Each structure stands twice: as C-alpha cells, then as structure tokens.
Amino acid sequence: MENYIKMYEAIEKVIPILEKEGYKINDPWDVVEAFEAKVAEYAGSKYAVACDSCTNAMFLSLKYLNASGKITIPSKTYLSVPGLILHAGCDIDFIDQDWSGTYRLDPYPVIDGATRFTKGMYIPGTLHCLSFHIRKILPIAKGGMILTDDKEAVEWLKLAEYEGRDRRVLHDEMPEPTINGWNMYMPPEQAARGILLFNELAENNDDCGGSWKYKDLSSYKIWRK
C-alpha cells in the first residue's frame, strides 16, 4: 500500500502543473501521454511512445519492423545493444565507428539515441530511441521513449509494450490481447517524475556519451562466432 501511496503522490504533484499548461488529466495514463507529447514537441517528432528503457525501445522497434539478418553497430557501445539484437532474432556485425550521441542499427531506421537529449534531436523517418536512465541527461531512474512520425508504428508499439492490449483498460477487466506483446511500458509515476525533471531541463544539452565512453564489445567471447 505504501508504494501505491508514493506513486499517486508523484502523480498528484504533477497534475496541477500539467493542467496549468493546458493538459486534461482524468486518469494516470493521461500523465504518460502528456510526457510523450512534451518530449515529441521538444524533439521535433510527431509522436512519442514511452516505455521502460532504451534497450526495450530498440527491441520493440526491431520487432515492429520484422527485422532479420545482420545488424551493424559500433563495437564500442552499451552492453545491452548486441543482446537485444540477438533477442530480436537478428545477428550482430560489429564495426569500428566513432560516434557521439546517436548511431543507427543499420540497415534499419532504428536509432540508438541513449546519450543524446537536446531540442530538435529527432532524426526524421526513424524510430529514434531515447534513454532516461539515472546516468543520462534526463535522469528519471529508468525509462525510455521512441520518437517517430509513423502513426501505425505508434499504434502497434503501444499495444506491444503492454502485453498486446490497451493500457487504459483496467487490469481487473483482463481484456484479451490483440497481439502477442511484452511487459515494457512506462508506469505513470515514472512519467510524472520525467515531467518534473523535463520542465527544469535546459533546451540544449551536450551528448553524454559516444564511442569514447564504451569498451570494445567485439572482443567479448559471448558474441564471438
């Protein structure tokens, strides 16, 4: 019960702020959608889908695209990236590539943007994935988001991250899933914290990571063939 109280305290704190900004808040999921809208406008995309991590944002993006075959990534990146590629049913091709803030999961239009969060950052025509980890520019604790201009992608991603069902339907009603989804959504209390941090953030921010920050994963035995 204590955890639920803390959850609603965070939400209640942000509601008057959102209502002053013109958002209508009728239930906790409106807070998530307000966070998505604010980040999309800031980034320059039409839409945004909040989820529980950048890792899962990239995984869901690859699943939406029915990705297969080999995906090329920099050898110096975060540890979870080659893992999510394999879990998505693809193979890894490491290359020596200098990068800062973002890079592409080539040949797919999926962007690992975990270390960039600045105004106008969206790369058009992509599924541009963000990280809100405690060590990132917007340090919620753990969270992610997918920026896109593709409405069909948004509809699929919102179902896929919430066990294949509408996240606004109460759990007690146990609606039948429309797709075989995952449990990768961002809860409203995390979105509330994200909004509070976002409202205090500078518009323009330097990248917090790049190829200089990570070890060369191509040398790890687990991914050698």
Buried (B, 14 or more C-beta within 10 A) or exposed (E): EEEEEEBBEBBEEBBEBBEEEEBEBEEBBBBBBBBBBBBBEBBBBBBBBBBBBBBBBBBBBBBBBEBEEEBBBBBBBBEBBBBBBEBBEBBBBBEEBEBBBBBBBBEBBBBBBBBBBBBEBBBEEBBBBBBBBEEBBBBBEBBBBBBBBBEEBBEBBBBBBBBBBEBEEEEEEEEEBEEEBBEBBBBBBBBBBBBBBBEEBEEEBEBBBBBEEBEEBBEEEEBEE
